[in-house]
Amino acid sequence: MSEADVIVVGAGLAGLAAARLLTAAGRSVIVLESAEAVGGRVRSEVIDGLTLDRGFQLLNPAYPEARRVLDLDALQLRPFIPGVLLTQGDERHLIADPRRRPSALFSAARFTPGTRVEQMRFAAYAAHLASGDGRRIDRGPDSAIGDRLAIFGALSDQVLAPFLAGVLFDDSMTTSRRFAEFLLRSFILGTPALPAMGMQAIPDQLATGLDVRTRTSVVDVSPTSVTTLDGQLRARAVVVATDPATAGRLVPGLAVPTMRSGTTWWHLADMPGAALTGGLPVLVVDPARRGPLVNTVVVSNAAASYLGGAGRGERALVASTALGAGRPGTPATPDEATVRRHLGVLHGVNVDHWETVAVQRISATVPAVPPGTSFRQTPRIGGIFVAGDHRDTASIQGALVSGRRIAHAALKALA
């Protein structure tokens, strides 16, 4: 006799999305998770009252699947400015979407890199990405995004490439054009934000009402059973929704993508957020690449709730990211002194007394997406359903869509 209609292995966004849909369809579902909490790569922790996400992450409420499955109002989203703050010498210039931030128009007109022709060319390109339902992005042969953006000259080198390096965890710009343009379209249409209580609020919301069993390690799966360290559970269908490496171990024949890596430093600054980026919640990038950081952001300028308890009004929480995690197979992680020097350049202040709250070395941030990657992988391998952002677009949108697709496939198989 089966313990459940479906057992889902992995309580990341894809697994939780699949479990919710299956449960809503009247199926009995058990979700098994090896960690102590749900979320997978979308996690938060609290250290000394400060909320720290697992690496700097954002939710784009323009994602169609996020609007479909999440209660966005309940997340109390705290928006960021749709743009970047460029550091050029001792000056900082806000490059933002003038449609949503008219005050940035003058700064953008004066300081946006590139010739007028290149700027107009990019404006037409952005309008093209934003129009329609996005299907036109898939037209034509795929290529590296760097090749596509090269026609924008200095605008690409000094704005687009530094911005995308932090989003894609790829400073070589060899990521799939189709995937990068999907992300660019999302940024053009939406305003990325943080849940007031941290990114952990997203999986916590999805997990509400589900039978989730944490601290349960799975060692083997079959189309109708899951073996844990404590024994075997039987089901009519099994969904593997773990990280790609674990999925590859559990599902023979599964193609496992290369994972990008990164390191995020969380600092508590000895100054208010108003003294950093003018109090603006905006991503800071360095066109001149004078150090290892691909971006830095004053998180508390968007979500003051990340500061936790009272008495921190004169301080700010800053997240800064470099590529690589200093582990075998990943680029070396820069030392603290090098990071602080670059932070001082990026923010234009003395950072000697900033407190290092945490250094997160993440060897698997997002799947690499080379040109030619298929965004609609087969849902079933050897009788086992497989979900995850590595089976769709490598994003929160992709994880949620993959969960839905796998749930529908499982329901069809169970009918």
JOBELPE-V540720 format. One record per pair of residues at least 24 apart in sequence whose C-alpha atoms are under 10 Angstrom apart, sorted by the first residue. I is the first residue (numbers start at 1). J is the second residue. If there is no record, write none. Layout:
i->{I | I}
j->{J | J}
This chain:
i->{1 | 1 | 1 | 1 | 2 | 2 | 2 | 2 | 2 | 2 | 2 | 3 | 3 | 3 | 3 | 3 | 3 | 3 | 3 | 3 | 4 | 4 | 4 | 4 | 4 | 4 | 4 | 4 | 4 | 5 | 5 | 5 | 5 | 5 | 5 | 5 | 5 | 5 | 5 | 5 | 6 | 6 | 6 | 6 | 6 | 6 | 6 | 6 | 6 | 6 | 6 | 6 | 6 | 6 | 7 | 7 | 7 | 7 | 7 | 7 | 7 | 7 | 7 | 7 | 7 | 7 | 7 | 7 | 8 | 8 | 8 | 8 | 8 | 8 | 8 | 8 | 8 | 8 | 8 | 8 | 8 | 8 | 9 | 9 | 9 | 9 | 9 | 9 | 9 | 9 | 9 | 9 | 9 | 9 | 9 | 9 | 9 | 9 | 9 | 10 | 10 | 10 | 10 | 10 | 10 | 10 | 10 | 10 | 10 | 10 | 10 | 10 | 10 | 10 | 10 | 10 | 10 | 10 | 10 | 11 | 11 | 11 | 11 | 11 | 11 | 11 | 11 | 11 | 11 | 11 | 11 | 11 | 11 | 11 | 11 | 12 | 12 | 12 | 12 | 12 | 12 | 12 | 12 | 12 | 12 | 12 | 12 | 12 | 12 | 12 | 12 | 12 | 12 | 12 | 13 | 13 | 13 | 13 | 13 | 13 | 13 | 13 | 13 | 13 | 13 | 13 | 13 | 13 | 13 | 13 | 13 | 13 | 13 | 13 | 13 | 13 | 13 | 14 | 14 | 14 | 14 | 14 | 14 | 14 | 14 | 14 | 14 | 14 | 14 | 14 | 14 | 14 | 14 | 14 | 14 | 14 | 14 | 14 | 14 | 14 | 14 | 15 | 15 | 15 | 15 | 15 | 15 | 15 | 15 | 15 | 15 | 15 | 15 | 15 | 15 | 15 | 15 | 15 | 15 | 15 | 16 | 16 | 16 | 16 | 16 | 16 | 16 | 16 | 16 | 16 | 16 | 16 | 16 | 17 | 17 | 17 | 17 | 17 | 17 | 17 | 17 | 17 | 17 | 17 | 17 | 17 | 17 | 17 | 18 | 18 | 18 | 18 | 18 | 18 | 18 | 18 | 18 | 18 | 18 | 18 | 18 | 18 | 18 | 19 | 19 | 19 | 19 | 19 | 19 | 19 | 19 | 19 | 19 | 20 | 20 | 20 | 20 | 20 | 20 | 20 | 20 | 20 | 21 | 21 | 21 | 21 | 21 | 21 | 21 | 21 | 22 | 22 | 22 | 22 | 22 | 22 | 22 | 23 | 23 | 23 | 23 | 25 | 25 | 25 | 26 | 27 | 27 | 28 | 28 | 28 | 29 | 29 | 29 | 29 | 29 | 29 | 30 | 30 | 30 | 30 | 30 | 30 | 30 | 31 | 31 | 31 | 31 | 31 | 31 | 31 | 31 | 31 | 32 | 32 | 32 | 32 | 32 | 32 | 32 | 32 | 32 | 32 | 32 | 32 | 32 | 33 | 33 | 33 | 33 | 33 | 33 | 33 | 33 | 33 | 34 | 34 | 34 | 34 | 34 | 34 | 34 | 34 | 35 | 35 | 35 | 35 | 35 | 36 | 36 | 36 | 36 | 37 | 37 | 37 | 37 | 37 | 37 | 37 | 38 | 38 | 38 | 38 | 38 | 38 | 38 | 38 | 38 | 38 | 38 | 39 | 39 | 39 | 39 | 39 | 39 | 39 | 39 | 40 | 40 | 40 | 40 | 40 | 41 | 41 | 41 | 41 | 41 | 41 | 41 | 41 | 42 | 42 | 42 | 42 | 42 | 42 | 42 | 42 | 43 | 43 | 43 | 43 | 43 | 43 | 43 | 44 | 44 | 44 | 44 | 44 | 45 | 45 | 45 | 46 | 46 | 46 | 46 | 47 | 47 | 47 | 48 | 48 | 48 | 48 | 49 | 49 | 49 | 49 | 49 | 49 | 50 | 50 | 50 | 50 | 50 | 50 | 50 | 50 | 50 | 51 | 51 | 51 | 51 | 51 | 51 | 51 | 51 | 51 | 51 | 51 | 51 | 51 | 52 | 52 | 52 | 52 | 52 | 52 | 52 | 52 | 52 | 52 | 52 | 52 | 52 | 52 | 53 | 53 | 53 | 53 | 53 | 53 | 53 | 53 | 53 | 53 | 54 | 54 | 54 | 54 | 54 | 54 | 54 | 54 | 54 | 55 | 55 | 55 | 55 | 55 | 55 | 55 | 55 | 55 | 55 | 55 | 55 | 55 | 56 | 56 | 56 | 56 | 56 | 56 | 56 | 56 | 56 | 56 | 56 | 56 | 56 | 56 | 56 | 56 | 56 | 57 | 57 | 57 | 57 | 57 | 57 | 57 | 58 | 58 | 58 | 58 | 58 | 58 | 58 | 58 | 58 | 59 | 59 | 59 | 59 | 59 | 59 | 59 | 59 | 59 | 59 | 59 | 60 | 60 | 60 | 60 | 60 | 60 | 60 | 60 | 60 | 60 | 60 | 60 | 61 | 61 | 61 | 61 | 61 | 61 | 61 | 61 | 61 | 62 | 62 | 62 | 62 | 62 | 62 | 62 | 62 | 62 | 63 | 63 | 63 | 63 | 63 | 63 | 63 | 63 | 63 | 63 | 63 | 64 | 64 | 64 | 64 | 65 | 65 | 65 | 65 | 65 | 65 | 65 | 65 | 66 | 66 | 66 | 66 | 66 | 66 | 67 | 68 | 68 | 69 | 69 | 69 | 69 | 69 | 70 | 70 | 70 | 70 | 70 | 71 | 71 | 71 | 72 | 72 | 73 | 74 | 74 | 74 | 74 | 74 | 75 | 75 | 75 | 75 | 75 | 75 | 75 | 75 | 75 | 76 | 76 | 76 | 76 | 76 | 76 | 76 | 76 | 77 | 77 | 77 | 77 | 77 | 77 | 77 | 77 | 77 | 77 | 78 | 78 | 78 | 78 | 78 | 78 | 78 | 78 | 78 | 78 | 78 | 78 | 78 | 78 | 78 | 78 | 79 | 79 | 79 | 79 | 79 | 79 | 79 | 79 | 79 | 79 | 79 | 79 | 80 | 80 | 80 | 80 | 80 | 80 | 80 | 80 | 80 | 80 | 80 | 80 | 80 | 81 | 81 | 81 | 81 | 81 | 81 | 81 | 81 | 82 | 82 | 82 | 82 | 82 | 82 | 82 | 82 | 82 | 82 | 83 | 83 | 83 | 83 | 83 | 83 | 83 | 83 | 83 | 84 | 84 | 84 | 84 | 84 | 84 | 84 | 84 | 84 | 84 | 84 | 84 | 85 | 85 | 85 | 85 | 85 | 85 | 85 | 85 | 85 | 85 | 85 | 85 | 85 | 85 | 86 | 86 | 86 | 86 | 86 | 86 | 86 | 86 | 86 | 86 | 86 | 86 | 86 | 87 | 87 | 87 | 87 | 87 | 87 | 87 | 87 | 87 | 87 | 88 | 88 | 88 | 88 | 88 | 88 | 88 | 89 | 89 | 89 | 89 | 89 | 90 | 90 | 90 | 90 | 91 | 91 | 91 | 92 | 92 | 92 | 92 | 92 | 92 | 92 | 92 | 93 | 93 | 94 | 94 | 94 | 94 | 94 | 95 | 95 | 96 | 97 | 97 | 100 | 112 | 112 | 112 | 112 | 113 | 113 | 113 | 113 | 113 | 113 | 113 | 113 | 113 | 114 | 114 | 114 | 114 | 114 | 114 | 114 | 114 | 115 | 115 | 115 | 115 | 117 | 117 | 118 | 118 | 118 | 118 | 118 | 118 | 119 | 119 | 119 | 119 | 119 | 120 | 121 | 121 | 122 | 122 | 122 | 122 | 122 | 122 | 125 | 125 | 126 | 126 | 126 | 126 | 127 | 127 | 128 | 129 | 129 | 129 | 129 | 129 | 129 | 129 | 129 | 130 | 130 | 130 | 130 | 130 | 130 | 130 | 130 | 131 | 131 | 134 | 134 | 134 | 134 | 135 | 136 | 137 | 137 | 137 | 137 | 137 | 137 | 137 | 138 | 138 | 138 | 138 | 138 | 139 | 140 | 141 | 141 | 141 | 141 | 142 | 142 | 142 | 142 | 142 | 142 | 142 | 142 | 142 | 143 | 143 | 143 | 143 | 143 | 143 | 143 | 143 | 144 | 144 | 144 | 144 | 144 | 144 | 144 | 144 | 144 | 144 | 144 | 144 | 144 | 145 | 145 | 145 | 145 | 145 | 145 | 145 | 145 | 145 | 145 | 145 | 145 | 146 | 146 | 146 | 146 | 146 | 146 | 146 | 146 | 147 | 147 | 147 | 147 | 148 | 148 | 148 | 148 | 149 | 149 | 154 | 155 | 156 | 157 | 157 | 158 | 158 | 158 | 158 | 158 | 159 | 159 | 159 | 160 | 160 | 161 | 161 | 161 | 162 | 162 | 162 | 162 | 162 | 162 | 162 | 162 | 162 | 163 | 163 | 163 | 163 | 163 | 163 | 163 | 164 | 165 | 165 | 165 | 165 | 165 | 166 | 166 | 166 | 166 | 166 | 166 | 166 | 166 | 166 | 166 | 166 | 167 | 167 | 167 | 168 | 168 | 168 | 168 | 168 | 168 | 168 | 168 | 168 | 168 | 169 | 169 | 169 | 169 | 169 | 169 | 169 | 169 | 169 | 169 | 169 | 169 | 169 | 170 | 170 | 170 | 170 | 170 | 170 | 170 | 170 | 171 | 171 | 173 | 174 | 174 | 174 | 174 | 175 | 175 | 175 | 175 | 175 | 175 | 176 | 176 | 176 | 176 | 176 | 176 | 177 | 177 | 177 | 177 | 178 | 178 | 178 | 178 | 178 | 178 | 178 | 179 | 179 | 179 | 179 | 179 | 179 | 179 | 179 | 179 | 179 | 180 | 180 | 182 | 183 | 183 | 183 | 183 | 186 | 193 | 193 | 193 | 194 | 194 | 194 | 194 | 195 | 195 | 195 | 195 | 196 | 196 | 196 | 196 | 196 | 197 | 197 | 197 | 197 | 197 | 198 | 198 | 198 | 218 | 218 | 219 | 219 | 219 | 220 | 220 | 220 | 221 | 221 | 221 | 221 | 222 | 222 | 222 | 222 | 222 | 223 | 223 | 223 | 223 | 223 | 223 | 224 | 224 | 225 | 236 | 236 | 236 | 237 | 237 | 237 | 237 | 237 | 237 | 237 | 238 | 238 | 238 | 238 | 238 | 238 | 239 | 239 | 239 | 239 | 239 | 239 | 239 | 239 | 239 | 239 | 239 | 240 | 240 | 240 | 240 | 240 | 240 | 240 | 241 | 241 | 241 | 241 | 241 | 241 | 241 | 241 | 241 | 241 | 241 | 242 | 242 | 242 | 242 | 243 | 243 | 243 | 243 | 243 | 243 | 243 | 244 | 244 | 244 | 244 | 244 | 244 | 244 | 244 | 244 | 245 | 247 | 247 | 247 | 250 | 251 | 251 | 251 | 251 | 251 | 251 | 251 | 252 | 252 | 252 | 253 | 253 | 254 | 254 | 254 | 254 | 255 | 255 | 256 | 256 | 256 | 257 | 257 | 257 | 257 | 257 | 257 | 257 | 257 | 258 | 258 | 258 | 258 | 258 | 258 | 258 | 259 | 259 | 259 | 259 | 259 | 259 | 259 | 259 | 259 | 260 | 260 | 260 | 260 | 260 | 260 | 260 | 260 | 260 | 260 | 260 | 260 | 260 | 261 | 261 | 261 | 261 | 261 | 261 | 261 | 261 | 261 | 261 | 261 | 261 | 261 | 261 | 261 | 261 | 261 | 262 | 262 | 262 | 262 | 262 | 262 | 262 | 262 | 262 | 262 | 262 | 262 | 262 | 262 | 262 | 262 | 262 | 262 | 263 | 263 | 263 | 263 | 263 | 263 | 263 | 263 | 263 | 263 | 263 | 263 | 263 | 263 | 263 | 263 | 263 | 264 | 264 | 264 | 264 | 264 | 264 | 264 | 264 | 264 | 264 | 264 | 264 | 264 | 264 | 264 | 264 | 265 | 265 | 265 | 265 | 265 | 265 | 265 | 265 | 265 | 265 | 265 | 265 | 265 | 265 | 265 | 265 | 266 | 266 | 266 | 266 | 266 | 266 | 266 | 266 | 266 | 266 | 266 | 266 | 266 | 266 | 266 | 266 | 267 | 267 | 267 | 267 | 267 | 267 | 267 | 267 | 267 | 267 | 267 | 267 | 267 | 267 | 267 | 268 | 268 | 268 | 268 | 268 | 268 | 268 | 268 | 268 | 268 | 268 | 268 | 268 | 268 | 268 | 268 | 269 | 269 | 269 | 269 | 269 | 269 | 269 | 269 | 269 | 269 | 269 | 269 | 269 | 270 | 270 | 270 | 270 | 270 | 270 | 270 | 270 | 270 | 270 | 270 | 271 | 271 | 271 | 271 | 271 | 271 | 271 | 271 | 271 | 271 | 272 | 272 | 272 | 272 | 272 | 272 | 272 | 272 | 272 | 273 | 273 | 273 | 273 | 273 | 273 | 273 | 273 | 273 | 273 | 273 | 273 | 274 | 274 | 274 | 274 | 274 | 275 | 275 | 275 | 275 | 275 | 275 | 276 | 276 | 276 | 276 | 276 | 276 | 276 | 277 | 277 | 277 | 277 | 278 | 279 | 283 | 283 | 284 | 284 | 284 | 285 | 285 | 286 | 286 | 286 | 289 | 290 | 290 | 290 | 290 | 291 | 291 | 291 | 291 | 291 | 291 | 291 | 291 | 291 | 291 | 292 | 292 | 292 | 292 | 292 | 292 | 292 | 292 | 292 | 292 | 292 | 292 | 292 | 293 | 293 | 293 | 293 | 293 | 293 | 293 | 293 | 293 | 293 | 293 | 294 | 294 | 294 | 294 | 295 | 295 | 295 | 295 | 295 | 295 | 295 | 296 | 296 | 296 | 296 | 296 | 296 | 296 | 297 | 297 | 297 | 298 | 315 | 316 | 317 | 317 | 317 | 318 | 318 | 318 | 318 | 319 | 319 | 320 | 321 | 321 | 321 | 322 | 323 | 323 | 323 | 323 | 324 | 324 | 324 | 324 | 324 | 325 | 325 | 325 | 325 | 325 | 325 | 326 | 326 | 326 | 327 | 327 | 327 | 328 | 329 | 330 | 330 | 330 | 331 | 333 | 366 | 366 | 366 | 367 | 367 | 367 | 367 | 368 | 369 | 369 | 375 | 376 | 376 | 376 | 377 | 378 | 378 | 379 | 379 | 379 | 379 | 379 | 379 | 379 | 380 | 380 | 380 | 384 | 385 | 385}
j->{233 | 234 | 235 | 236 | 224 | 225 | 233 | 234 | 235 | 236 | 237 | 28 | 29 | 30 | 225 | 232 | 233 | 234 | 235 | 236 | 28 | 29 | 30 | 233 | 234 | 235 | 236 | 237 | 238 | 29 | 30 | 224 | 234 | 235 | 236 | 237 | 238 | 410 | 411 | 414 | 30 | 31 | 224 | 225 | 234 | 235 | 236 | 237 | 238 | 239 | 407 | 410 | 411 | 414 | 31 | 32 | 221 | 224 | 225 | 226 | 233 | 234 | 235 | 236 | 237 | 238 | 239 | 240 | 32 | 33 | 212 | 226 | 235 | 237 | 238 | 239 | 240 | 241 | 242 | 385 | 386 | 387 | 33 | 34 | 212 | 213 | 216 | 217 | 218 | 221 | 226 | 238 | 239 | 240 | 241 | 242 | 247 | 386 | 387 | 34 | 35 | 38 | 39 | 40 | 212 | 213 | 214 | 216 | 217 | 218 | 239 | 240 | 241 | 242 | 243 | 246 | 247 | 387 | 388 | 35 | 37 | 38 | 39 | 40 | 41 | 203 | 204 | 206 | 207 | 212 | 213 | 214 | 240 | 241 | 242 | 37 | 38 | 39 | 40 | 41 | 42 | 43 | 203 | 206 | 207 | 241 | 242 | 243 | 387 | 388 | 389 | 399 | 400 | 403 | 38 | 39 | 40 | 41 | 42 | 202 | 203 | 204 | 206 | 207 | 241 | 242 | 387 | 388 | 389 | 396 | 397 | 398 | 399 | 400 | 401 | 402 | 403 | 39 | 40 | 203 | 206 | 240 | 241 | 242 | 386 | 387 | 388 | 389 | 391 | 396 | 397 | 398 | 399 | 400 | 401 | 402 | 403 | 404 | 405 | 406 | 407 | 39 | 40 | 203 | 206 | 207 | 239 | 240 | 241 | 242 | 386 | 387 | 388 | 399 | 400 | 402 | 403 | 404 | 406 | 407 | 203 | 204 | 205 | 206 | 207 | 208 | 210 | 212 | 241 | 399 | 400 | 403 | 404 | 69 | 70 | 203 | 206 | 207 | 387 | 399 | 400 | 401 | 402 | 403 | 404 | 405 | 406 | 407 | 206 | 239 | 241 | 387 | 399 | 400 | 401 | 402 | 403 | 404 | 405 | 406 | 407 | 408 | 410 | 206 | 207 | 210 | 211 | 212 | 239 | 403 | 404 | 406 | 407 | 69 | 206 | 207 | 208 | 209 | 210 | 403 | 404 | 407 | 69 | 403 | 404 | 405 | 406 | 407 | 408 | 411 | 403 | 404 | 406 | 407 | 408 | 410 | 411 | 209 | 210 | 211 | 407 | 407 | 408 | 411 | 411 | 411 | 414 | 210 | 211 | 235 | 210 | 211 | 212 | 235 | 237 | 238 | 210 | 211 | 212 | 213 | 233 | 235 | 238 | 207 | 210 | 211 | 212 | 213 | 214 | 216 | 239 | 241 | 211 | 212 | 213 | 214 | 215 | 216 | 217 | 218 | 226 | 228 | 240 | 241 | 242 | 212 | 213 | 214 | 215 | 216 | 217 | 218 | 241 | 242 | 213 | 214 | 215 | 216 | 217 | 218 | 228 | 242 | 213 | 214 | 215 | 216 | 217 | 213 | 214 | 215 | 216 | 200 | 203 | 204 | 212 | 213 | 214 | 215 | 200 | 201 | 202 | 203 | 204 | 206 | 207 | 212 | 213 | 214 | 215 | 199 | 200 | 201 | 202 | 203 | 204 | 206 | 207 | 200 | 203 | 241 | 242 | 243 | 199 | 200 | 242 | 243 | 362 | 364 | 365 | 366 | 198 | 199 | 200 | 201 | 202 | 203 | 365 | 396 | 198 | 199 | 200 | 201 | 202 | 203 | 204 | 197 | 198 | 199 | 200 | 201 | 198 | 199 | 200 | 198 | 306 | 307 | 308 | 308 | 357 | 358 | 307 | 308 | 309 | 357 | 305 | 306 | 307 | 308 | 309 | 310 | 266 | 268 | 305 | 306 | 307 | 308 | 309 | 317 | 357 | 196 | 197 | 198 | 199 | 200 | 299 | 300 | 303 | 305 | 306 | 307 | 308 | 317 | 197 | 198 | 199 | 200 | 266 | 299 | 306 | 307 | 317 | 318 | 319 | 357 | 358 | 360 | 194 | 197 | 198 | 199 | 200 | 264 | 266 | 306 | 319 | 360 | 198 | 199 | 200 | 263 | 264 | 360 | 361 | 362 | 365 | 262 | 263 | 264 | 265 | 266 | 319 | 320 | 321 | 359 | 360 | 361 | 362 | 365 | 166 | 167 | 194 | 199 | 263 | 264 | 265 | 266 | 295 | 296 | 297 | 299 | 318 | 319 | 320 | 321 | 360 | 167 | 192 | 193 | 194 | 198 | 199 | 319 | 167 | 191 | 192 | 193 | 194 | 195 | 198 | 199 | 396 | 190 | 191 | 192 | 193 | 194 | 195 | 199 | 202 | 395 | 396 | 397 | 183 | 186 | 187 | 189 | 190 | 191 | 192 | 193 | 194 | 395 | 396 | 397 | 186 | 187 | 189 | 190 | 191 | 192 | 193 | 194 | 397 | 185 | 186 | 187 | 188 | 189 | 190 | 191 | 192 | 397 | 183 | 186 | 187 | 189 | 190 | 192 | 395 | 396 | 397 | 398 | 400 | 186 | 397 | 400 | 401 | 396 | 397 | 398 | 399 | 400 | 401 | 402 | 404 | 202 | 396 | 397 | 398 | 400 | 401 | 397 | 400 | 401 | 205 | 206 | 400 | 401 | 404 | 202 | 203 | 205 | 206 | 400 | 202 | 205 | 206 | 195 | 202 | 195 | 195 | 196 | 201 | 202 | 205 | 194 | 195 | 196 | 197 | 198 | 199 | 201 | 202 | 205 | 193 | 194 | 195 | 196 | 197 | 198 | 201 | 303 | 192 | 193 | 194 | 195 | 196 | 197 | 198 | 199 | 302 | 303 | 191 | 192 | 193 | 194 | 195 | 196 | 197 | 198 | 281 | 299 | 300 | 301 | 302 | 303 | 304 | 305 | 190 | 191 | 192 | 193 | 194 | 195 | 196 | 281 | 282 | 301 | 302 | 303 | 191 | 192 | 193 | 194 | 280 | 281 | 282 | 283 | 297 | 299 | 301 | 302 | 303 | 191 | 192 | 193 | 280 | 281 | 282 | 283 | 302 | 187 | 188 | 189 | 190 | 191 | 192 | 193 | 281 | 282 | 283 | 159 | 163 | 187 | 188 | 191 | 281 | 282 | 283 | 284 | 159 | 160 | 162 | 163 | 281 | 282 | 283 | 284 | 285 | 286 | 295 | 297 | 159 | 163 | 277 | 280 | 281 | 282 | 283 | 284 | 285 | 286 | 295 | 296 | 297 | 346 | 111 | 112 | 158 | 159 | 162 | 163 | 283 | 284 | 285 | 286 | 287 | 288 | 346 | 284 | 285 | 286 | 287 | 288 | 289 | 345 | 346 | 347 | 348 | 158 | 285 | 286 | 287 | 288 | 345 | 346 | 286 | 288 | 345 | 346 | 348 | 345 | 346 | 347 | 348 | 346 | 347 | 348 | 277 | 278 | 284 | 285 | 286 | 346 | 347 | 348 | 277 | 284 | 277 | 280 | 282 | 283 | 284 | 159 | 282 | 282 | 187 | 188 | 191 | 154 | 155 | 158 | 159 | 152 | 153 | 154 | 155 | 156 | 157 | 158 | 159 | 287 | 152 | 153 | 154 | 155 | 156 | 157 | 158 | 159 | 152 | 153 | 154 | 155 | 152 | 153 | 151 | 152 | 153 | 154 | 155 | 156 | 152 | 153 | 154 | 155 | 156 | 152 | 151 | 152 | 149 | 151 | 152 | 153 | 155 | 156 | 149 | 152 | 181 | 184 | 185 | 188 | 185 | 188 | 185 | 181 | 182 | 183 | 184 | 185 | 186 | 188 | 189 | 181 | 182 | 184 | 185 | 186 | 187 | 188 | 189 | 185 | 189 | 181 | 182 | 185 | 186 | 182 | 178 | 177 | 178 | 179 | 180 | 181 | 182 | 185 | 177 | 178 | 179 | 181 | 182 | 178 | 178 | 177 | 178 | 371 | 372 | 175 | 176 | 177 | 178 | 179 | 370 | 371 | 372 | 373 | 174 | 175 | 176 | 177 | 178 | 370 | 371 | 372 | 172 | 173 | 174 | 175 | 176 | 177 | 178 | 179 | 180 | 369 | 370 | 371 | 372 | 172 | 173 | 174 | 175 | 176 | 177 | 178 | 179 | 180 | 181 | 370 | 371 | 171 | 172 | 173 | 174 | 175 | 176 | 177 | 180 | 173 | 174 | 175 | 177 | 173 | 176 | 177 | 181 | 173 | 177 | 287 | 287 | 287 | 287 | 288 | 285 | 286 | 287 | 288 | 289 | 285 | 286 | 287 | 184 | 287 | 285 | 287 | 294 | 284 | 285 | 286 | 287 | 288 | 289 | 293 | 294 | 295 | 283 | 284 | 285 | 286 | 287 | 294 | 295 | 294 | 285 | 294 | 295 | 322 | 323 | 262 | 283 | 285 | 293 | 294 | 295 | 296 | 320 | 321 | 322 | 323 | 294 | 295 | 366 | 260 | 261 | 323 | 365 | 366 | 367 | 368 | 369 | 394 | 395 | 259 | 260 | 261 | 262 | 294 | 321 | 322 | 323 | 324 | 365 | 366 | 367 | 368 | 260 | 261 | 262 | 294 | 323 | 324 | 368 | 369 | 294 | 323 | 370 | 368 | 369 | 370 | 371 | 368 | 369 | 370 | 371 | 372 | 373 | 368 | 369 | 370 | 371 | 372 | 373 | 369 | 370 | 371 | 372 | 369 | 370 | 371 | 372 | 373 | 375 | 393 | 369 | 370 | 371 | 372 | 373 | 374 | 375 | 393 | 394 | 395 | 369 | 393 | 393 | 393 | 394 | 395 | 397 | 397 | 281 | 302 | 303 | 299 | 302 | 303 | 306 | 302 | 303 | 305 | 306 | 302 | 303 | 304 | 305 | 306 | 303 | 304 | 305 | 306 | 308 | 303 | 305 | 306 | 246 | 250 | 246 | 249 | 250 | 249 | 250 | 251 | 249 | 250 | 251 | 384 | 250 | 251 | 382 | 383 | 384 | 380 | 381 | 382 | 383 | 384 | 385 | 383 | 384 | 384 | 410 | 413 | 414 | 383 | 384 | 385 | 410 | 411 | 413 | 414 | 380 | 383 | 384 | 385 | 386 | 410 | 379 | 380 | 383 | 384 | 385 | 386 | 387 | 403 | 406 | 407 | 410 | 380 | 384 | 385 | 386 | 387 | 388 | 406 | 385 | 386 | 387 | 388 | 389 | 390 | 391 | 399 | 402 | 403 | 406 | 386 | 387 | 388 | 389 | 364 | 366 | 367 | 387 | 388 | 389 | 390 | 364 | 366 | 367 | 386 | 387 | 388 | 389 | 390 | 391 | 364 | 386 | 387 | 388 | 384 | 380 | 381 | 382 | 383 | 384 | 385 | 386 | 381 | 382 | 384 | 381 | 382 | 380 | 381 | 382 | 386 | 390 | 391 | 367 | 390 | 391 | 366 | 367 | 368 | 369 | 370 | 373 | 390 | 391 | 364 | 366 | 367 | 368 | 369 | 370 | 390 | 330 | 363 | 364 | 365 | 366 | 367 | 368 | 369 | 390 | 323 | 324 | 325 | 330 | 331 | 362 | 363 | 364 | 365 | 366 | 367 | 368 | 369 | 322 | 323 | 324 | 325 | 326 | 327 | 329 | 330 | 331 | 361 | 362 | 363 | 364 | 365 | 366 | 367 | 368 | 294 | 321 | 322 | 323 | 324 | 325 | 326 | 330 | 331 | 332 | 333 | 360 | 361 | 362 | 363 | 364 | 365 | 366 | 293 | 320 | 321 | 322 | 323 | 324 | 325 | 326 | 332 | 333 | 334 | 359 | 360 | 361 | 362 | 363 | 365 | 293 | 295 | 296 | 318 | 319 | 320 | 321 | 322 | 323 | 324 | 325 | 358 | 359 | 360 | 361 | 362 | 293 | 296 | 318 | 319 | 320 | 321 | 322 | 336 | 339 | 340 | 356 | 357 | 358 | 359 | 360 | 361 | 296 | 297 | 298 | 299 | 317 | 318 | 319 | 320 | 321 | 354 | 355 | 356 | 357 | 358 | 359 | 360 | 298 | 316 | 317 | 318 | 319 | 320 | 340 | 351 | 353 | 354 | 355 | 356 | 357 | 358 | 359 | 298 | 300 | 307 | 312 | 315 | 316 | 317 | 318 | 319 | 351 | 353 | 354 | 355 | 356 | 357 | 358 | 298 | 314 | 315 | 316 | 317 | 318 | 350 | 351 | 352 | 353 | 354 | 355 | 356 | 312 | 314 | 315 | 316 | 317 | 350 | 351 | 352 | 353 | 354 | 355 | 312 | 313 | 314 | 315 | 316 | 317 | 349 | 351 | 353 | 354 | 298 | 300 | 301 | 312 | 313 | 314 | 315 | 316 | 317 | 298 | 299 | 300 | 301 | 302 | 304 | 313 | 314 | 315 | 316 | 317 | 318 | 298 | 301 | 314 | 315 | 316 | 314 | 315 | 316 | 347 | 348 | 349 | 301 | 316 | 318 | 346 | 347 | 348 | 349 | 301 | 346 | 347 | 348 | 347 | 316 | 319 | 320 | 320 | 346 | 347 | 346 | 347 | 342 | 345 | 346 | 342 | 341 | 342 | 345 | 346 | 322 | 334 | 338 | 339 | 340 | 341 | 342 | 343 | 345 | 346 | 320 | 321 | 322 | 323 | 324 | 333 | 334 | 335 | 338 | 339 | 341 | 342 | 343 | 320 | 321 | 322 | 323 | 334 | 338 | 339 | 340 | 342 | 343 | 346 | 320 | 321 | 322 | 323 | 319 | 320 | 321 | 322 | 323 | 343 | 346 | 320 | 321 | 322 | 342 | 343 | 346 | 347 | 321 | 346 | 347 | 347 | 354 | 354 | 354 | 355 | 357 | 343 | 354 | 356 | 357 | 358 | 359 | 359 | 359 | 360 | 361 | 361 | 361 | 362 | 363 | 365 | 361 | 362 | 363 | 364 | 365 | 360 | 361 | 362 | 363 | 364 | 365 | 361 | 362 | 363 | 361 | 362 | 363 | 363 | 363 | 362 | 363 | 364 | 363 | 361 | 390 | 394 | 395 | 391 | 393 | 394 | 395 | 394 | 393 | 394 | 402 | 401 | 402 | 405 | 402 | 405 | 406 | 403 | 405 | 406 | 407 | 408 | 409 | 410 | 406 | 409 | 410 | 410 | 409 | 410}
